[in-house]
Amino acid sequence: MRYAVLILLGLWSWAEVMAQVNEDFSDGELHHNPTWVGTMEDFTVNAQTSLQLDAEEAGTYYLSTENNLCDSTEWLISIQQKFSPSANNYSRIWLISDHENPSRAKGYFLQLGETGAEDVPVLYYRGEGEAFPVIRCSGPDIHTSSSHRYRIVRKKGGEWHIGTVEEGIFHEYGTGVDNRITNTKWFSITCQCTASNTDKSLFDDLQIRPVEIDTTPPEVVYVSVKEEDKLQVSFSEPPDPISATTIHHYRLTSEARYPQEVEMTPETLNDVTLLFHPPFIAGQDYTIEVKGVKDRIGNEIIPSIHHFGYHPVGVGDILISEVMADVNPAPPGLPAVEYIELYNNTSEMVNLEGYHLSINNRDMAVADSYPLLPHHYVVMTKQTIGQDSTELIIAELSIPNEACTIVLKDEEGSPVDWLLYQVTMHQESKREGGWSLERIDPNNRGGGEKNYASSQEEKGGTPGYPNSVADNNPDHTPPYVVRTAMRDPETIMLFYSEAIQCVNEQEAFHLPPQYSLREITIPEPWECRLSLKITPPLQEGEVVTMTQGEGIRDYNGNPCEPSPVKVGLPGQATTGDIVINEVLFNPEEGFYDYAELWNRSAHVIDLAGFLFAEYDTLSGKPYNWQTAVNMPYLLFPGDYLLITRDTTGFSRRYPTAGRAPLLRGAYLPPMPDHAGSLALLQRHNGAVMDFMTYHSAMHYPLLFNQEGVSLERVTKETWLSSGELNHFGTPGYANSQRLNSKEATGTIEIWPKVITPDNDGRNDVGTITLFSESLHEVADIYVYDRAGYRIRKLKENVLLSTESVLVWDGCNDKGRVVPPGYYVVVASLRNRFGMLSPLRASIAVGL
């Protein structure tokens, strides 16, 4: 009988002792480790480090080495015979022998070769007289030239098992019992040959070692849904095919039904696949009982019940948990090896078979088959990292240092996670390399750059282990439209702040009644955009406002804000339609230059293809052109657009900027801190739309520090420093310095007129708005009581904007709430030439 057993997990498990004989002939000699005796001159170790017969004439030749292992023993040896065996051409492997010379020995030998055309291995016993066959094997067929790795096992009591090993699998060809000899002294190889076969017998990789009998029953390692109607059951060792494919050995206890079919999984020996009908229901949990399955020795499984669920893998289930992109300099405590770590964020095993990783559209397979257990990590790397982490070696893995798009796709090509990696996502001190980028909250499925941070682990990363920055970081922010574009008169493109999905087309958008929505298309989610097909087509210059419903959500389930979205078919821009409205040319450390554009025209303009350049005022020509906007971008009348290289920390530096529309990238030409120029051009005709020149002397002269202070356009010729109460910049929204439409020379407005600072959430503070003219440059703002005593300093030496806003909470300088009564807010105004008339307004404090 022939059947297969996995060597590592099958018939036997090895005792933890050194092999009695272990000879691979790699030392090229026969005199040491182990020592061989016999007709030594007739054997050689060839160039391939195999033992080879090398006799000069026909005859019988042998080699012997000492061995005392007999019972519970395994013999392994590779044998190649480059001839057709016969009565005069064969090999004998003496497994048990009492003499170093086989011709005088009693014992057992395996003979490879005999007269006839159906040669198979035969185990012989020889006592005082001639040899007698004990076991005639059913294979392998060796009647012609053959090469096999033989395995012979003898248990206590003289039970023999004979077979071959092919690709790690033991194929048994013969069994029998003979216990007439129970001890041994020698192991021998004998070659009988004719003159034409004196060098055609080769031997290699001899091992003689003790074994222990396997009495351990198989166990279910895990169960996993492969498809909606297929369940994979994985065992701790290869099961017996007959018992493993018996339908009634598996029962869904939750529904009291059996599989319709059971088959061995071809790719692995430890797994079976169960086919169920009707199929599993998505989102439902199940239990299955497994019993009656045996291993290939006959050990029967202990009946067990296992829980599983059918939860198809979706976005955020298998996560890109950590990325090590730049390993120059090397990490402090890790090898200089790039890696990407995956994390199973589900309670089910997920097989990564068929999964692919894409880096900048360069596709690579993740694994032929790899079961990623629930809440476990696996590290994808080009070469091993160590650290006792589980690794998948991907030879072509290469991660750009600065920026790349990393996408993980399942076996059907659907994305399950992605990361738009930017080196600026690292904290500034770790951007030079040697540190991984780690995910903060695995349950924040949309992720985004706010859910990643530089590793805090002193080694530089945590490959295969929980992230050092792990923390709760939920996303409750609704997605919103950051820009719009028109592909054609009936195709609208909307670009979002994060990845979005359409969960209900009927509740996605609400258009004016004269328009109807024909189709919604969302391409790859990491592109954060969708397209709408509408009818009838838009006309040039026409602007349509639509609102978003709850049908568009991010991957954390947050619906879009029901805010209006403007779309329109753009017209042709002319000089002066789009102007440079604000510039920052001397940023604080860690920030970048920026320029703000403003659509001062009455029509929609697509900024795609607009250019920035430096401007030569002598020749009136631009130079050093650079793309300002490299994508479709509709700028509507009166709207602003901020263009800068990076906005890391922007919201902290300019908190009033909020969701200011912006484009990030290396779009600006050099802007020196002292003086320079900036021009805006159209690519298709080179027309200069606007230009400005700047000098540090254009700033307010009494500024203590010009770093981080922008220049704002008041008129074509007039530029002023941005106001202090606007954090010295208004990127992406109306300037703090602009022509005041009020006819008054300056006023203070306070709302509400009566405040009650009792912390009840109603009228607790007063909002003070100071409207000033251009001659008002600096102010000291105080609160006085009715007796004329100053009780509170609100602000001193504040650089004013056209509208400056601050708040009084009803407290004095000691932080105590003032008594009820009337108070006066006074703004003492001045400019570089001296004091100006103050402004006053009253406010009451109630109970």
FIKEBA-519607 format. One line per field, with one value per residue (C-alpha): residue number from 1; x, y, z; chain. Coordinates in steps of 0.25 Angstrom, whole numbers, plus 2048, in hexadecimal, padded with zeros to 3 digits. Example, Ala and Ser with C-alpha at 12.3 -4.5 7.8 and 13.67 -1.06 7.14 Angstrom:
# residues 2
k 1,2 $
east 831,837 $
north 7EE,7FC $
up 81F,81D $
c A,A $
***
This chain:
# residues 847
k 1,2,3,4,5,6,7,8,9,10,11,12,13,14,15,16,17,18,19,20,21,22,23,24,25,26,27,28,29,30,31,32,33,34,35,36,37,38,39,40,41,42,43,44,45,46,47,48,49,50,51,52,53,54,55,56,57,58,59,60,61,62,63,64,65,66,67,68,69,70,71,72,73,74,75,76,77,78,79,80,81,82,83,84,85,86,87,88,89,90,91,92,93,94,95,96,97,98,99,100,101,102,103,104,105,106,107,108,109,110,111,112,113,114,115,116,117,118,119,120,121,122,123,124,125,126,127,128,129,130,131,132,133,134,135,136,137,138,139,140,141,142,143,144,145,146,147,148,149,150,151,152,153,154,155,156,157,158,159,160,161,162,163,164,165,166,167,168,169,170,171,172,173,174,175,176,177,178,179,180,181,182,183,184,185,186,187,188,189,190,191,192,193,194,195,196,197,198,199,200,201,202,203,204,205,206,207,208,209,210,211,212,213,214,215,216,217,218,219,220,221,222,223,224,225,226,227,228,229,230,231,232,233,234,235,236,237,238,239,240,241,242,243,244,245,246,247,248,249,250,251,252,253,254,255,256,257,258,259,260,261,262,263,264,265,266,267,268,269,270,271,272,273,274,275,276,277,278,279,280,281,282,283,284,285,286,287,288,289,290,291,292,293,294,295,296,297,298,299,300,301,302,303,304,305,306,307,308,309,310,311,312,313,314,315,316,317,318,319,320,321,322,323,324,325,326,327,328,329,330,331,332,333,334,335,336,337,338,339,340,341,342,343,344,345,346,347,348,349,350,351,352,353,354,355,356,357,358,359,360,361,362,363,364,365,366,367,368,369,370,371,372,373,374,375,376,377,378,379,380,381,382,383,384,385,386,387,388,389,390,391,392,393,394,395,396,397,398,399,400,401,402,403,404,405,406,407,408,409,410,411,412,413,414,415,416,417,418,419,420,421,422,423,424,425,426,427,428,429,430,431,432,433,434,435,436,437,438,439,440,441,442,443,444,445,446,447,448,449,450,451,452,453,454,455,456,457,458,459,460,461,462,463,464,465,466,467,468,469,470,471,472,473,474,475,476,477,478,479,480,481,482,483,484,485,486,487,488,489,490,491,492,493,494,495,496,497,498,499,500,501,502,503,504,505,506,507,508,509,510,511,512,513,514,515,516,517,518,519,520,521,522,523,524,525,526,527,528,529,530,531,532,533,534,535,536,537,538,539,540,541,542,543,544,545,546,547,548,549,550,551,552,553,554,555,556,557,558,559,560,561,562,563,564,565,566,567,568,569,570,571,572,573,574,575,576,577,578,579,580,581,582,583,584,585,586,587,588,589,590,591,592,593,594,595,596,597,598,599,600,601,602,603,604,605,606,607,608,609,610,611,612,613,614,615,616,617,618,619,620,621,622,623,624,625,626,627,628,629,630,631,632,633,634,635,636,637,638,639,640,641,642,643,644,645,646,647,648,649,650,651,652,653,654,655,656,657,658,659,660,661,662,663,664,665,666,667,668,669,670,671,672,673,674,675,676,677,678,679,680,681,682,683,684,685,686,687,688,689,690,691,692,693,694,695,696,697,698,699,700,701,702,703,704,705,706,707,708,709,710,711,712,713,714,715,716,717,718,719,720,721,722,723,724,725,726,727,728,729,730,731,732,733,734,735,736,737,738,739,740,741,742,743,744,745,746,747,748,749,750,751,752,753,754,755,756,757,758,759,760,761,762,763,764,765,766,767,768,769,770,771,772,773,774,775,776,777,778,779,780,781,782,783,784,785,786,787,788,789,790,791,792,793,794,795,796,797,798,799,800,801,802,803,804,805,806,807,808,809,810,811,812,813,814,815,816,817,818,819,820,821,822,823,824,825,826,827,828,829,830,831,832,833,834,835,836,837,838,839,840,841,842,843,844,845,846,847 $
east 800,805,801,807,80C,812,820,820,812,80F,812,81D,823,832,838,840,84E,859,859,861,866,865,86D,86C,87A,87C,88A,88F,895,891,89B,894,886,882,88D,88B,892,892,897,89A,8A2,896,88E,88F,888,885,885,876,87A,873,879,87B,880,88D,892,89B,895,888,886,880,884,880,881,87D,87C,879,86A,863,855,84B,83D,834,83E,83D,847,847,850,850,854,856,858,85C,85A,84F,850,852,857,865,862,85C,85E,85C,85A,85D,854,857,864,86E,87A,882,883,875,879,87B,86F,862,857,84D,850,848,84B,849,84A,847,844,837,830,828,834,82F,837,837,83A,842,846,852,856,860,85D,857,84E,83F,836,82E,826,825,821,816,81F,826,829,838,83A,841,84A,844,847,83F,840,83D,837,837,831,831,828,82A,826,82B,821,827,822,829,827,82C,82C,828,827,826,81B,81D,817,816,818,81A,817,81A,81F,82C,833,83D,849,847,855,860,86E,86F,869,86E,86D,86F,871,871,874,879,884,87B,875,881,87E,86F,86B,86A,866,863,85D,85D,856,853,84C,842,833,827,819,80F,803,7FE,7F0,7EE,7E8,7E0,7EA,7DF,7D3,7D1,7C7,7CE,7C1,7B3,7B0,7BE,7C4,7D3,7D7,7E5,7EB,7F8,7FD,7F9,7EC,7E9,7E2,7D6,7D2,7D5,7CC,7C0,7B4,7AE,7BB,7B7,7AA,7A6,7A0,799,791,792,797,7A2,7AB,7A7,7B5,7C3,7D0,7DE,7E4,7EE,7F8,7FA,7FA,7F4,7E7,7DA,7CF,7C1,7B6,7A8,79B,794,7A0,7A4,79D,7A6,7A8,7A3,7AA,7AB,7B0,7B5,7B8,7C3,7C5,7C9,7D5,7E2,7F1,7F8,7FC,7EE,7EE,7E0,7DC,7D5,7C8,7C8,7BF,7C4,7BE,7BF,7B8,7B6,7BB,7C0,7CD,7CB,7D2,7D9,7D9,7E8,7F0,7FD,801,810,819,828,82C,839,844,850,854,851,847,84D,84A,845,84C,84C,841,834,827,818,810,802,7F8,7EB,7E1,7D6,7D2,7D4,7E0,7E2,7EA,7F3,7F3,7F1,7F4,7FC,804,805,80F,80E,806,811,80A,810,80A,809,809,805,7FE,7FF,7F5,7F5,7EF,7E5,7EC,7FA,805,80D,819,81B,82A,835,83E,83C,83C,83C,836,82E,824,81C,821,81D,828,825,832,82D,828,82E,828,82B,831,829,81B,813,805,804,7F8,7F4,7EA,7E3,7E3,7D8,7E0,7D7,7DF,7DF,7E8,7F1,7FB,7FF,80D,814,821,81B,811,81D,821,82B,837,834,833,841,83F,841,832,826,818,80E,7FF,7F8,7EA,7E7,7D8,7D9,7D7,7D8,7E6,7EC,7F9,7F3,7F2,801,80D,81C,820,823,82A,839,83D,836,82A,821,821,818,813,809,80C,813,80A,7FD,7F2,7E3,7E2,7D4,7CF,7C2,7C5,7BC,7C2,7C0,7C3,7D0,7CF,7C6,7C9,7C2,7C6,7BC,7AF,7A7,7B2,7B5,7C1,7C2,7CE,7CD,7D5,7D6,7D2,7C3,7B9,7AB,7A2,795,794,786,78B,798,795,78A,78A,781,774,778,784,784,78F,792,79E,7A8,7B6,7C0,7CE,7D9,7D5,7E3,7E1,7D6,7CD,7C0,7BA,7AB,7A4,799,78E,78C,79B,7A0,7A2,7AE,7AE,7A2,7A4,79C,79B,798,798,79D,795,799,79B,7AA,7B2,7C0,7C5,7C2,7B4,7B4,7AA,7AE,7A9,79C,7A4,7A2,7AB,7AD,7B0,7B1,7B6,7C2,7C5,7D2,7DA,7DF,7EA,7E6,7DB,7E4,7EE,7F8,7F1,7FB,80A,812,821,828,821,824,82D,826,81C,81C,81A,80C,804,7F5,7ED,7E0,7D5,7D1,7C9,7BA,7BC,7C1,7D0,7D7,7E5,7EB,7F8,7FA,809,811,81E,827,825,830,82A,835,831,823,825,823,82E,830,822,81C,80F,805,7F9,7FC,7ED,7DF,7DB,7CE,7D0,7C3,7C0,7C5,7CC,7DA,7E5,7F1,7FE,809,813,80E,804,809,806,7FE,7F1,7F9,800,7F4,7E8,7DE,7E2,7D9,7D6,7DC,7DD,7EB,7F5,801,80E,81B,813,81A,826,831,82C,838,836,83B,835,82F,824,819,811,804,803,7FB,802,7FB,7FE,809,800,803,7F7,7FD,80A,810,81D,821,82B,82C,82B,81D,819,815,821,81F,81E,827,829,824,825,818,811,80A,808,7FA,7F5,7EC,7EE,7F6,801,7FE,802,802,806,7FB,7F5,7FA,7EC,7EB,7F8,800,7FA,7EC,7F0,7E4,7DA,7D7,7E3,7E3,7E8,7DF,7D7,7CC,7BE,7BA,7B9,7BD,7CB,7CB,7C1,7C0,7B5,7B2,7A8,7A0,79F,79C,7A4,7A2,7AF,7A9,7AD,79F,7A3,79A,7A0,7AD,7B6,7B6,7BC,7C3,7C5,7CE,7CC,7D8,7DD,7EA,7F0,7ED,7F9,7FB,7F1,7F1,7E3,7DF,7D2,7CF,7C4,7BA,7C4,7CF,7D8,7DE,7DA,7DE,7E9,7E4,7EF,7FB,803,7FA,7FC,7EE,7E7,7DB,7D2,7D9,7D1,7D4,7CC,7C9,7C4,7C0,7CC,7D7,7E6,7E5,7DC,7D0,7C2,7BF,7B3,7A6,7A6,7AA,7B8,7C0,7C9,7D3,7DD,7E9,7ED,7FA,803,811,80F,809,7FC,7EE,7E0,7DC,7CF,7C5,7B9,7B1,7AD,7A5,7A8,79B,798 $
north 800,80E,81B,828,82E,83B,839,845,842,834,826,829,835,835,833,83F,838,838,82F,822,823,830,82F,839,837,846,844,83D,831,824,823,82C,830,825,81B,811,804,7FA,7FA,809,80A,806,812,821,82E,835,844,844,83F,832,824,81D,80F,810,802,7FD,7F0,7E7,7E3,7E5,7F1,7F7,802,801,80A,807,809,803,809,7FD,7FF,80B,810,817,815,820,81F,824,81A,81B,80F,813,805,7FA,7F1,7E2,7D6,7DC,7EB,7EF,7F7,7F2,7FB,7F3,7FA,7F0,7E8,7E1,7E2,7ED,7E4,7E1,7D4,7CE,7D6,7D2,7DC,7E4,7EA,7F2,7ED,7F6,7EC,7DE,7D6,7DA,7E6,7EA,7ED,7F3,7F5,7E8,7E7,7DA,7D3,7CB,7C2,7B7,7B3,7B9,7C6,7C5,7D0,7D7,7E2,7E3,7F2,7F6,801,809,803,802,7F9,804,80F,815,820,820,824,818,818,80B,80B,800,801,7F9,7EB,7EA,7F2,7F7,802,804,810,81C,82B,834,843,841,837,828,81E,810,804,7F9,7F4,7E7,7E1,7DA,7DB,7CF,7D9,7E4,7EB,7F0,7F5,7F9,800,7FC,7FF,7F4,7F5,7EA,7EE,7E9,7EF,7F9,7FF,801,810,810,80F,81C,81E,82B,831,825,827,81D,822,81E,821,821,81C,827,825,833,835,840,84D,858,864,86D,86E,879,87D,87D,881,882,873,86E,86B,868,85F,85E,853,852,847,840,839,82B,82E,824,829,838,838,831,83A,836,83A,848,84F,85D,85C,86A,864,855,853,84C,850,84C,848,847,847,848,855,853,85E,859,84B,850,856,852,85A,859,85D,861,865,86E,877,87F,88C,898,89D,891,888,879,86D,860,852,84A,83B,82E,833,82B,82E,825,81C,81A,824,829,838,83B,841,850,85C,868,876,87E,889,88D,89B,89E,8A6,8B5,8C2,8C3,8B4,8B1,8BE,8C4,8C5,8CA,8CF,8CF,8D7,8DE,8D6,8DF,8E2,8D4,8D3,8D4,8C5,8BE,8B9,8C3,8BC,8C2,8BC,8BD,8B7,8B2,8B0,8A7,8B0,8A6,89A,890,88A,890,888,892,889,891,89E,8A9,8B5,8C1,8CC,8D7,8CD,8C3,8B6,8AB,89E,89D,88E,881,87E,884,883,890,88D,896,8A3,89E,8A5,8A1,8A8,8A9,8AC,8A9,8A2,89D,8A7,89D,8A3,895,89B,894,898,896,898,8A0,8A2,8AE,8B6,8C4,8D0,8DF,8E7,8F4,8F0,8E5,8DF,8D1,8C9,8BB,8B3,8A6,89A,8A0,8AD,8B5,8BF,8BC,8C7,8D2,8DC,8E9,8E9,8F6,8F8,905,8FC,8F9,903,90C,906,8F9,8FC,8F9,8EA,8DE,8DF,8D8,8DF,8D8,8D7,8DD,8D8,8CB,8CE,8DB,8D4,8E1,8E3,8EF,8F6,8FA,8EB,8E9,8ED,8EB,8DE,8E1,8D4,8D6,8CC,8D4,8CB,8C0,8B6,8AA,8B0,8BA,8C9,8D2,8DD,8D5,8DD,8E1,8EA,8EA,8F1,8F9,903,903,903,90F,914,91B,91F,91C,91B,918,90D,911,919,90D,906,90D,909,90B,909,906,908,8F9,8EC,8EA,8E0,8E0,8D9,8DE,8E5,8EA,8F2,8F6,903,90D,915,920,91B,91E,914,905,8FC,8F1,8EA,8EA,8E4,8E3,8DE,8D9,8DE,8E4,8EE,8F4,8F8,8F5,8F9,8FC,8FB,905,909,913,918,925,931,93A,943,93C,939,92E,92C,91E,919,90B,901,8F6,8EC,8F0,8EC,8EA,8DC,8DF,8E1,8F0,8F6,903,910,915,921,927,923,92D,927,92F,92E,938,943,949,951,95F,968,96C,962,959,962,95F,963,95F,95A,954,955,954,949,944,938,92B,932,936,942,943,94B,94E,950,957,956,965,962,95F,951,943,941,934,936,929,92D,93A,93D,945,94C,957,964,96E,97C,982,979,977,968,95C,951,944,93F,934,92D,934,92A,91D,918,91C,927,92F,93D,944,953,959,94C,94A,93F,93D,937,932,926,920,923,91B,922,92C,92B,92F,93A,940,93B,944,93E,932,92B,935,930,92D,925,91F,91C,923,92D,93A,940,944,94F,956,95B,969,96D,966,965,95C,95B,953,94F,946,93A,93A,948,94D,959,95F,95F,967,96A,970,974,974,979,977,986,985,97F,987,98E,98C,97D,976,96A,968,959,953,960,960,96C,96E,975,982,988,985,98E,98D,980,980,977,96D,970,96A,966,95E,957,95F,958,955,949,945,94F,95E,967,96E,97B,97F,98C,98F,991,998,9A7,9A9,9AC,9A1,99A,990,986,97D,971,96F,97C,975,969,95F,958,94D,941,93D,93D,94A,958,954,95C,969,969,976,97A,985,98B,994,99C,99A,9A6,99E,994,991,991,98E,989,98A,989,994,995,9A1,9A7,9A8,99D,993,985,97D,97D,976,978,981,985,97D,97F,982,97C,982,97A,976,96D,969,964,969,95F,968,966,970,96F,966,95C,960,963,972,977,97A,987,98F,98F,996,98F,999,997,9A1,9A2,9A6,9A5,9A7,9B6,9B7,9B5,9B6,9B8,9AC,9A4,9A1,998,994,986,982,976,970,965 $
up 800,7FD,804,807,815,817,81C,826,82B,828,82C,836,83E,840,84E,851,851,847,83B,83E,82F,827,81A,80E,809,808,80F,803,80B,812,81D,828,82D,82A,828,81C,81A,80F,800,802,7F5,7ED,7F1,7F0,7F4,7E6,7E3,7E7,7F5,7F3,7F6,7E8,7E5,7DE,7DB,7D0,7CD,7D0,7DE,7EC,7F4,801,80C,81A,826,834,839,845,842,840,846,844,839,82C,820,815,809,7FB,7F0,7E1,7D8,7CA,7C5,7C3,7D0,7CE,7D6,7D3,7D5,7E2,7EF,7FD,809,815,820,82B,82B,835,82D,825,819,813,80D,81B,822,828,827,81E,811,806,7F8,7EC,7E0,7DC,7D0,7C8,7C2,7CF,7D8,7E6,7F3,7FC,80A,80E,81A,81B,826,826,818,80C,80C,80C,807,813,80B,7FC,7F9,7F0,7EA,7E6,7D8,7D7,7CB,7C3,7C8,7D4,7DF,7EC,7FB,803,811,819,827,832,83E,84B,849,83B,833,826,81D,80F,805,7FF,801,7F6,7F8,807,807,80B,801,808,7FF,809,817,81F,82C,82F,83C,83B,83E,848,848,83E,83D,82F,823,815,806,7FD,7ED,7E4,7D6,7C8,7C1,7BA,7C7,7D0,7D2,7D1,7DF,7E8,7F6,7FE,80A,814,821,82C,838,843,841,84B,847,845,84E,84D,847,83C,840,839,838,832,829,81F,814,807,7FF,802,801,804,812,814,820,823,82B,833,82A,81D,820,81B,80D,810,81D,81A,80E,815,814,822,829,828,82D,82E,83C,83B,82F,831,822,81C,810,802,7FE,805,7FE,801,7FE,7F3,7F7,805,80C,819,813,80F,808,80B,801,807,801,803,805,811,815,815,823,82A,834,834,83B,836,83C,837,83B,836,82E,830,82D,823,82F,834,840,840,843,850,84C,84C,849,842,840,833,82B,81D,81D,80F,810,80D,80E,81C,81F,81B,81E,819,828,826,81B,81C,80F,811,818,815,820,826,831,83F,842,836,829,81D,816,811,815,815,820,81F,82A,82B,831,831,83A,82F,828,81A,810,808,7FC,7EF,7F7,7EF,7F4,7EB,7ED,7E3,7DA,7DA,7DE,7E6,7EC,7FB,7FD,7F6,803,810,81C,823,831,838,83E,839,831,825,81F,810,80D,803,80D,81B,826,832,83F,840,836,82C,81E,810,806,7FA,7F2,7E9,7F5,7F5,7FB,7F7,802,7FF,7FA,7F4,7F4,7FB,7F8,7FD,7F5,7F7,7EE,7E6,7E4,7EE,7F7,805,80A,805,809,802,808,80A,811,817,81F,828,833,82E,836,830,821,81E,81F,828,82E,82A,829,831,831,83E,83E,837,838,831,823,81B,821,819,81E,82B,82F,82D,835,836,83F,84D,84F,852,847,83C,83A,83F,834,837,844,84A,845,84F,84C,84D,853,851,846,841,834,836,82B,820,812,80A,7FB,7FA,7EB,7DF,7D0,7C3,7BA,7B0,7B0,7B6,7BF,7CD,7D4,7E4,7EC,7FB,807,809,803,801,7FD,7F8,801,7FB,7EE,7F0,7FC,7F6,7F0,7EE,7E1,7DD,7D7,7C9,7C9,7CC,7D0,7C7,7CD,7D8,7D6,7E1,7DC,7E5,7F3,7F6,7EB,7F4,7E8,7E1,7D4,7D1,7C4,7C3,7B9,7B2,7B0,7B6,7AE,7AF,7BA,7C1,7D0,7D6,7E5,7EB,7F9,7FE,805,80E,803,802,80E,812,816,825,821,823,819,810,816,80F,80A,7FD,7F1,7E6,7D8,7CA,7BC,7BC,7B3,7AD,7B7,7B3,7BA,7C8,7CA,7D3,7DC,7E6,7F3,7FE,7FF,80A,806,814,81B,829,82B,827,81E,80F,806,801,7F6,7F6,7E9,7E9,7DE,7DD,7D0,7CE,7C8,7CB,7C7,7C6,7CC,7C5,7BE,7C5,7C7,7D2,7CE,7D2,7CC,7C6,7C8,7BE,7B2,7B7,7B4,7BD,7BF,7C6,7C3,7CC,7CC,7D6,7D5,7CF,7CF,7CC,7D6,7D5,7DC,7DE,7DE,7EB,7F0,7F4,7F2,7FB,7F4,7FD,7FD,80A,815,821,82D,825,82D,83A,834,82D,835,82E,821,823,816,80E,7FF,7FC,7F3,7F9,7F1,7EC,7E3,7E7,7E1,7EB,7F4,7FB,809,806,7F8,7EC,7E2,7DE,7D1,7CD,7BF,7B6,7AF,7A2,79E,7A8,7AC,7B9,7C2,7CD,7D4,7E0,7E6,7F5,7FE,80D,80F,80B,818,824,829,838,836,840,837,828,828,826,822,815,80B,807,7FB,7FE,7F0,7E4,7E9,7F8,801,810,81B,81F,82D,83A,83E,831,835,82B,81F,819,80F,807,80B,80B,80F,81D,815,80B,807,812,80C,819,817,826,829,833,83D,847,847,853,853,85C,863,870,875,880,883,88B,882,87E,86F,86D,86B,873,86B,863,855,851,843,83F,832,82E,822,81C,824,831,832,841,84D,85C,860,86F,877,881,88C,88E,898,88D,893,889,88D,881,876,86A,861,85F,853,84A,83B,835,82A,823,82C,83A,843,851,85D,86C,876,881,889,88E,88D,899,893,89C,896,897,89F,897,890,884,87E,873,868,863,857,858,849,843,837,834,835,842,84A,844,84A,852,850,85B,85D,869,86E,87A,884,88A,894 $
c A,A,A,A,A,A,A,A,A,A,A,A,A,A,A,A,A,A,A,A,A,A,A,A,A,A,A,A,A,A,A,A,A,A,A,A,A,A,A,A,A,A,A,A,A,A,A,A,A,A,A,A,A,A,A,A,A,A,A,A,A,A,A,A,A,A,A,A,A,A,A,A,A,A,A,A,A,A,A,A,A,A,A,A,A,A,A,A,A,A,A,A,A,A,A,A,A,A,A,A,A,A,A,A,A,A,A,A,A,A,A,A,A,A,A,A,A,A,A,A,A,A,A,A,A,A,A,A,A,A,A,A,A,A,A,A,A,A,A,A,A,A,A,A,A,A,A,A,A,A,A,A,A,A,A,A,A,A,A,A,A,A,A,A,A,A,A,A,A,A,A,A,A,A,A,A,A,A,A,A,A,A,A,A,A,A,A,A,A,A,A,A,A,A,A,A,A,A,A,A,A,A,A,A,A,A,A,A,A,A,A,A,A,A,A,A,A,A,A,A,A,A,A,A,A,A,A,A,A,A,A,A,A,A,A,A,A,A,A,A,A,A,A,A,A,A,A,A,A,A,A,A,A,A,A,A,A,A,A,A,A,A,A,A,A,A,A,A,A,A,A,A,A,A,A,A,A,A,A,A,A,A,A,A,A,A,A,A,A,A,A,A,A,A,A,A,A,A,A,A,A,A,A,A,A,A,A,A,A,A,A,A,A,A,A,A,A,A,A,A,A,A,A,A,A,A,A,A,A,A,A,A,A,A,A,A,A,A,A,A,A,A,A,A,A,A,A,A,A,A,A,A,A,A,A,A,A,A,A,A,A,A,A,A,A,A,A,A,A,A,A,A,A,A,A,A,A,A,A,A,A,A,A,A,A,A,A,A,A,A,A,A,A,A,A,A,A,A,A,A,A,A,A,A,A,A,A,A,A,A,A,A,A,A,A,A,A,A,A,A,A,A,A,A,A,A,A,A,A,A,A,A,A,A,A,A,A,A,A,A,A,A,A,A,A,A,A,A,A,A,A,A,A,A,A,A,A,A,A,A,A,A,A,A,A,A,A,A,A,A,A,A,A,A,A,A,A,A,A,A,A,A,A,A,A,A,A,A,A,A,A,A,A,A,A,A,A,A,A,A,A,A,A,A,A,A,A,A,A,A,A,A,A,A,A,A,A,A,A,A,A,A,A,A,A,A,A,A,A,A,A,A,A,A,A,A,A,A,A,A,A,A,A,A,A,A,A,A,A,A,A,A,A,A,A,A,A,A,A,A,A,A,A,A,A,A,A,A,A,A,A,A,A,A,A,A,A,A,A,A,A,A,A,A,A,A,A,A,A,A,A,A,A,A,A,A,A,A,A,A,A,A,A,A,A,A,A,A,A,A,A,A,A,A,A,A,A,A,A,A,A,A,A,A,A,A,A,A,A,A,A,A,A,A,A,A,A,A,A,A,A,A,A,A,A,A,A,A,A,A,A,A,A,A,A,A,A,A,A,A,A,A,A,A,A,A,A,A,A,A,A,A,A,A,A,A,A,A,A,A,A,A,A,A,A,A,A,A,A,A,A,A,A,A,A,A,A,A,A,A,A,A,A,A,A,A,A,A,A,A,A,A,A,A,A,A,A,A,A,A,A,A,A,A,A,A,A,A,A,A,A,A,A,A,A,A,A,A,A,A,A,A,A,A,A,A,A,A,A,A,A,A,A,A,A,A,A,A,A,A,A,A,A,A,A,A,A,A,A,A,A,A,A,A,A,A,A,A,A,A,A,A,A,A,A,A,A,A,A,A,A,A,A,A,A,A,A,A,A,A,A,A,A,A,A,A,A,A,A,A,A,A,A,A,A,A,A,A,A,A,A,A,A,A,A,A,A,A,A,A,A,A,A,A,A,A,A,A,A,A,A,A,A,A,A,A,A $
***
